[in-house]
Amino acid sequence: MNELESEVLPLPPRYRFRDLLLGDQAFQNDDRVQVEFYVNENTFKERLKLFFIKNQRSSLRIRLFNFSLKLLTCLLYIVHLSDDASNQTQGNYILLYFFQVSVALISFLETMLLIYLSYKGNIWEQIFRISFILEMINTVPFIITIFWSPLRNLFIPVFLNCWLAKYALENMINDLHRAIQRTQSAMFNQVLILICTLLCLVFTGTCGIQHLERAGDNLSLFKSFYFCIVTFSTVGYGDVTPKIWPSQLLVVIMICVALVVLPLQFEELVYLWMERQKSGGNYSRHRAQTEKHVVLCVSSLKIDLLMDFLNEFYAHPRLQDYYVVILCPTEMDIQVRRVLQIPLWSQRVIYLQGSALKDQDLMRAKMDNGEACFILSSRNEADRTAADHQTILRAWAVKDFAPNCPLYVQILKPENKFHVKFADHVVCEEECKYAMLALNCVCPATSTLITLLVHTSRGQEGQESPEQWQRMYGRCSGNEVYHIRMGDSKFFMEYEGKSFTYAAFHAHKKYGVCLIGIRREENKSILLNPGPRHIMTASDTCFYINITKEENSAFIFKQEEKQKKKGFAGRGIYDGPSRLPVHSIIASMGTVAMDLQNTECRPVNSSKLTLPSENGSGNRRPSIAPVLELADSSSLLPCDLLSDQSEDEMTQSDDEGLTVVEYVKGYPPNSPYIGSSPTLCHLLPVKAPFCCLRLDKGCKHNSYEDAKAYGFKNKLIIVSAETAGNGLYNFIVPLRAYYRSRKELNPIVLLLDNNLGSYTDSHHCSIGAQPSRIRLGSFLPSRRIIHLISWVL
């Protein structure tokens, strides 16, 4: 029995969740109470308050109506003065009186209604407000004259309604800004208040002096206005002056009020102006619609970052007319302020203090009208991950605010690229840095070459240096990459129908330019060094390296005529030490520049670089093979990227007991971060044990404890770093890429400050039947790719 009583009875079959919310009609006898919410808003007072005060648009209409009433009363007062001066008929006086009484009655009722709606328990606070006192002075006497006609001759200072009109205008502007969600209006409001205060002082003084002087010289309204302007401007001609003491007392009062009120408002205006100058104000909407501009978003602006960006941006002729709007949350430092005051930049660069995370600041910068947005990270940030997080948030905010604005984002760490994949262009600093370091290991000074190509220079750096190499380096730093249509080019027009190799060699020999790539008319991709298979056509776009573009170059053939006279014209290109300009040799990216670094025979006292001759030292092969106009099809064999070459076949080593490691070509099974591109590499068929990667400690698989014991044939590549990051993936992969011969693979040693053991053990996964590490110390993507890679603590 107790068990039955303790059981909870189930709900009826039809008593579902819908019935709990809506109620079930089958259970009418239950004690239920229906609760109504927000019943206070259903009262008549709350509805009036919602219409007159709370609702933005309706309250704006009410304030506009009130402002119009106050202006109408001032206008009626001026008309009344004109009627008195011209002695108008009784009918006009009655009509004017009717209008004045009607307006006063409406204003009185509106004021009392607003007092009732805004009353919160302290009635005296509402009564002693200046606006309420002025309202009563200007409306109650008119209402009394309706019932007591002798008071109709009483003077009522209706002109004081100008101060109520000023107050209504301020409230109306605030409601207008709130309705259109405009918050950057403090400066506008302060200027408006100052102008209205001046007008009210002049109007009050004019009407008051004119009325009081009726007992004296009876000044006209215009002369009273003239006197007020002369007095407030501190000119004081003295031709018009008040004669009786009440008007003179009014002038003293008005001057005292002006001396107190105006300086306070000027001070507030100057303060707002200084704050606006610090924040940069707003970028003009008219300028944004008529001129082109880009927005630069940074977390902190340093002088080196600013100058690098401006010099590179304005280096292109098409960007000379663009404005650069800088949006930075910090205040300008002294160096940046001085640079932006230079006439070269002051007319084109605009600094705005604000954050890209705020829509208000993005509206100030007119981001939706911008041609592009650049989001850069701080170079010297201690916490690079936190800097990337700020960059990602700014990129999200800009993309959400202006989805059609092209976005260029700089990311420091490669694992964060995935979060800004929506951007039009993403540049990762660590990826570029480690990739160029890897290219330096394959071809020394590659990073220097690429840096000089992307860095804008006129080749004038270091020209006054006493060192020749500095002058040469400075001049060659002016080389940049340009492009031109082959049919319009004097450099390459004569090589139409020839192979790319032939055109590149002879253009470099004749003009000193380096042809590096081609783009077909029907293809958007650029082919870098397409080789002898590519035949040049007039519609091709040629990409070349030179000091300046061809359009800005002059062609002088006098040196060629002199060489013909001396008999050099009939000699072959390999007959004698043919000389090229120094800057052309440095600009070359082909076999000429590659061969110069290995030249052993160099004159000691010579100041120029020379190409090695065919009959050079010993049995050394020629530096440049003969270049054919058209490729010989018999010499061009089809290549298979995945096939093994004969020189890479598994052979016994010259040393006893050592064999060449066996490995295959393929893609790394894992990538250290999302967004990394797969690259075909040399891989081990089976993963290497993690214990074998420690170079300075032996394990159960081998007892080697230093690099000498391993007997590496190729030179070591040592990378010193505090910690291993994902960016090292871009260093290792190019050095293990498929296009490198197996015999040319160099052992890589990572010299690290921090241990990797505990971290790598926590990043383990399984691919197929073979387990492998996704992130080995945050940089080793797979233990199949890390042959000849070790690390030392």
TITORGU-624301 format. One record per residue (C-alpha): x negated, z negated, y negated. Coordinates in pm, whole numbers, plus 50000, padded with zeros to 5 digits. Example, Ala and Ser with C-alpha at 12.3 -4.5 7.8 and 13.67 -1.06 7.14 Angstrom:
REM residues 2
487704922050450
486334928650106
This chain:
REM residues 793
500005000050000
497174991449764
495445023849845
498565043449749
498885024549420
495255030449335
495515067549389
495925089149079
499015110149095
498345147549060
499715167548772
502865187648830
502245222948963
503185240048635
501435214748411
498365235348326
495925234848035
498215257547836
500965231747870
498645204347748
498065223747426
501515238647365
503675213047532
505925216747836
509625220647776
510385204848116
509205170847997
511445163947701
511725126647763
508025118947714
506945098847411
505085124347210
504215125346842
503515157746666
500645154046417
500395176046113
497055179945941
496165184845573
499625174545460
498175164045123
497575200745040
501275208145075
502225187144773
503085203344443
500105187544265
497615200044523
499015234944504
498655234844127
495125221144157
494265248444406
495505275044164
494085261043839
490815245143955
489705250844314
490355287644364
487515307244205
489375338544103
492575322043981
490645295643782
488585323743630
491785340443510
493045307643366
489805302143174
489865337943047
493415332342922
492375299742753
489395316942589
491675344242457
494065318342311
491265300942121
489995333541977
493565342541879
493985309841687
490765316841493
491945351941417
495335339041298
493555314441070
491615342540904
494815362640863
496475332140707
493625329440452
493965366240369
497715362240312
497105332940078
494595353239877
496915383339846
500175363439793
502115379340078
505895376840114
507795348240272
508665369440577
505035374740670
504385337640630
507225328440867
506065353741128
502505340741109
503725304941134
505775313941444
502705328341618
500575298441531
503145273641660
503655293641983
499925295042056
499535258041976
502395248742207
500975268942497
497505253942444
498945218742432
500895223142756
497905238242933
495635209942821
498065183142937
498485200443274
494735202143329
494395165643230
497045156743486
495395176943763
491865164043699
492915127843646
491085104943894
491975069743782
490195066443444
492555079643177
490375068442886
487545090443003
489845120242975
491245110242636
487915104542460
486445137542561
485495158442256
487325188942385
490545168842427
490265153842075
489735188241918
492655201742115
494955174541989
493825179441626
494605216641640
497875216041837
499805183641775
500315189241397
501875223441466
504255208141720
505255180441475
506055206141203
508745220341430
510745188441383
509505177941037
509275207040794
507475188640503
504325187740717
504155225840724
502105225040403
499545202440572
496085218140618
495145220440986
491485228941069
492335255641323
488855270841282
487535242141500
489025261041794
485825281741794
484075252341966
486805251342229
486375288942274
482635283142327
483355256542589
485855279142766
483355307942764
480695286342930
483095275943206
484275311643247
480695324643291
479985297543548
483105306743746
482195343443722
478725337443863
480185315944137
482725342844228
480115370544250
477585346744411
475035350944137
472815320544099
469905334243897
471785330043570
470255299343403
468385320343150
471455340943071
473615309943033
471135293342799
470845323842576
474635326642568
474995289942474
472465293442194
474155324142047
477595307942067
476295276341902
474895296241608
478165315341568
480235283641582
478035266441321
478265296041086
482035300541138
482775263341095
480665260940781
482185292640635
485795282040687
485195245540589
483385253640264
485945280240171
488805255440217
487155226440032
486065248739743
489705257139664
489605226639437
486555240839257
485505277039202
487725288939487
485035307539685
486165336939890
485645338040267
482865364040234
480925343539972
481185313040193
479825333340484
476985346040262
476125310640158
475995298340520
473695326940630
471325321040338
471295283540401
470765284440777
468045310740743
466205286740504
466025313640234
468165295839975
468655320539688
470825295639495
473195322039352
476155307539547
476425269639581
479235244539650
480455227239334
482455197139454
481195167839657
483365172439974
481975207440032
478465195139953
478915167040206
480065192440466
476905213040405
474745182140462
476585174240785
476275210040912
472525210840836
471995177841020
473945190441320
471935222841322
468645203541304
469645182941609
471475208041829
469465239841781
465975225441859
467305210342181
468725243442292
465575262042190
463515237542390
465695243242695
465435280642646
461635279542621
461435257642931
463565282043129
461495310842998
458255294343112
459725287043454
460915322643479
457475335543385
456005314643666
458495328043919
458295363643788
461935368343693
463795397243855
462845432743930
465075454943719
467995471043903
467805501243675
464105505443749
464735500944120
467265529344114
465185552943900
461635544544013
460135539744359
458745506144460
457435487844766
457555450544836
454555430444954
455485397545126
452725372045180
452635334645245
449665329145010
448025354744784
444255355544753
442245378544531
440485396744819
443745404144998
445385416044676
442525439144575
442165453844924
445865461944938
446075476644589
442935497744625
444025512144959
447655517144854
446945535144529
444135555844681
446705581544795
447725605544515
451385605144617
451605567544567
450315566544210
453835564244063
455015536144292
455525500444175
454285471644390
456485440344386
454685409944527
456945383044675
454995350944737
456275314744762
453215300044589
452235301444225
449595326044112
446075312644094
443805319743798
441945348743961
445125367044063
446615361543717
443555376343550
443585406743775
447275413443716
446685412143340
444315441843361
446085472843217
445335492043537
447575468343737
449815451743478
451995482743444
452405488443818
452245454343989
455005428343947
454625392844080
457715373444188
457495337744309
459935334244594
460375334544969
461355363645192
463495339045388
465965336145098
468455363645025
468375354244657
464675362044632
465105394144831
467785404344583
465395396644297
462825419844455
465525446644514
464495448944877
467475470744966
466235497344721
462575495344828
460715524244983
458875500945222
458105464345288
454665451645388
454475417245552
450885405245572
449435374145733
446835351345582
443345360645699
441805325945683
444685306645836
443475278546062
446545279346285
446985316346360
450005310246582
451825292246301
450905320546064
452425345546307
455565324546331
455975326245953
455395363845963
458005368246237
460595348346043
459945368545728
460225400945924
463565390146074
464905380245733
463865413145571
465265434045857
468555415345839
468815419145461
467625455345432
467905472345774
467135506845630
463915496545455
460775507345651
458925476545770
455135473245814
454075440545978
450635425446037
450395401946335
447325381146420
447835373746790
448905401047034
451405380047229
453575378346916
453995415946879
457065415447101
459045395346845
458655422246576
459105453046792
461945464146563
459445470446283
458475506346207
454755498446232
453035467746374
449295461446340
447725433746551
444425420746415
443075407146745
443945438946932
442075460546681
439145436546660
438545433447033
439195470247097
436535480046843
434105454746991
434625470847328
433965505147178
430775491147029
429585482547379
430175518647487
428975535147165
427145512646918
428355512546556
431785526646644
433495497946464
431405505046155
432405541646166
436115533746200
435945506945929
434305530745684
436845557845763
439865535945695
438255519345391
438755538745068
435545545344879
434075571944651
430645568644809
429115552544501
428335518344648
424675509444663
423445540544481
421285519644249
419685500344534
415935504944588
416495507144964
417145541945093
419315530645381
421645512445141
422015543344927
422685564545234
425135539245376
426985536645045
427265574345009
428425579445365
431035551845326
432965577045116
433795597845425
437485597445506
439905616245728
441825645045564
444085672245697
444825708045599
446605737945748
444085760945910
445515792445749
444995776845404
441515763045470
438195778445372
436465754545609
438225766145925
440005799045847
437175820345987
437425803146326
440945815046405
441125825646768
437995805446856
437825774547069
438065740146914
434515731547019
433165763046855
435075756746532
434005720046516
430325727946575
429995756846330
432145740446058
429865710346075
426745732046072
427915753545781
429915729845559
428925695345682
432525685945776
433485670646108
436605684746278
438055657246497
441615667346584
444375693246580
448155692146554
450265721146671
453075732946442
455735726946706
454305693246814
454145660646622
451335646246833
447725648246716
445215660546974
441855643346925
438965665247043
441085687947267
437925705247391
437105741847457
440475748547618
442245746947282
442285779847088
442635776446711
445615793046540
446485797146172
449485773746201
447415744446332
446875714046113
443195704646115
442075668346079
438515664945957
436075639645814
434475646645478
433465630145151
436515645144980
439335668145076
438845705545066
441115710544766
438685689844556
435535707144684
433495735344531
431605760744746
428065771044647
426365797644856
423045799744669
421215779444932
422405803545201
421155833645000
417745817244959
417555810845332
418355847545401
415575858445168
413105835745347
414075850445683
416045821645826
419185841745865
418135859246185
416965828046365
419085810746627
420615777146584
418105761446817
415035778946677
413295752346470
414265718446335
417535727246160
418285701245895
421665688345790
422665666345498
422355629545575
426005621845498
427125650045727
425065636246013
426555601745971
430035616345944
429705634746273
431455618946568
430275644746824
427165648747032
424985651146722
425605615346613
425575603146972
422195619247032
420585606646712
420525570746834
418485580547140
415925602046955
412485588247016
410345612146807
410955604046442
408515609346156
407335576046020
407215585945656
410155609745659
413145600945443
415565624545616
417165625845959
416475657546156
418115671946462
415825671446768
414495705446865
414995721647201
411335718847292
411115682547212
409215654947380
408615657547753
411325672247974
414145659647754
417175682147768
418495698347450
420645675547239
423375701847204
424335727047470
425215762747368
428725764347220
430865794247324
433545810547112
435965810447406
435885786947699
434575800348027
437395794948274
434955793248563
433175763648411
436375744448339
437455727848659
440745709848691
440205672548666
442135645748846
442035612548671
442705593248989
440235612249208
436805598049281
433815617349148
430815625549359
428525603349154
430795573749220
430785576049598
429985544249787
426215544849844
423675519449949
421745503149669
418025506449633
417675469349679
417835455950031
420995438250127
422955448249816
425805473149827
427915487849555
431255470249524
434205489849655
437165493449423
440045516749339
441655531449030
445035519348912
446945499648653
446465461948613
449185444548814
449915420548528
449655421048151
448815389447954
451665394247706
454785414947658
454145447247472
450645455447599
450265491647707
449125497848068
445715514248102
444265530748412
441305509548517
438825503148796
440335476049017
439225455849315
441325463149624
441695425549684
441805398149426
438645378049367
438765340349423
438885320949103
435955299249205
433705329949222
434235337048851
432175307148740
428715321348671
426745289248641
428185271848949
428135282149309
431035280249552
431685284149921
431665322049886
428245324549719
425485301649600
424455320249283
424065298248977
422765322248711
422935358848617
419475366448752
420485356449102
423275382249104
420755410049047
422905430048801
421435464548742
423205471348413
422795450348102
425135421048045
427845420547779
428155384747653
431245373747462
430995340247284
434305323947188
435695289247133
438705295747354
439905325447554
442855343147395
445095371547494
443245394547257
440305395747502
442505417147724
441925445247476
438185439447503
437985439847882
440315468847960
438375495847764
435195485247940
436915489248279
438835520948194
439025549348446
437095574248232
433935553348258
431675560248551
431395532448805
427635532048766
428015525848392
430135494548424
428405465048258
428895429248376
430885408548123
430075371848068
432485350247867
430705321147700
433505296447623
433615261647472
436705249847661
437335247148032
439915270248188
440515253848524
443615232948460
445165259348238
444715288448474
446095269348771
449405265948586
449815303548538
450155317348890
452475343149037
452685366249338
452825404149335
453675418749671
451735400749940
448795392849714
448975364049468
447375370049130
447075352948794
449315364548513
447105347948251
443675336248350
442615313848066
445035333547848
442975365447877
442295376548237
445345397148334
444615399748702
441835389648935
441775425249062
440465437848728
437825411148675
435075424248896
431685418648727
433425394148489
432295357948480
432625328848249
430365300348148
431365267347990
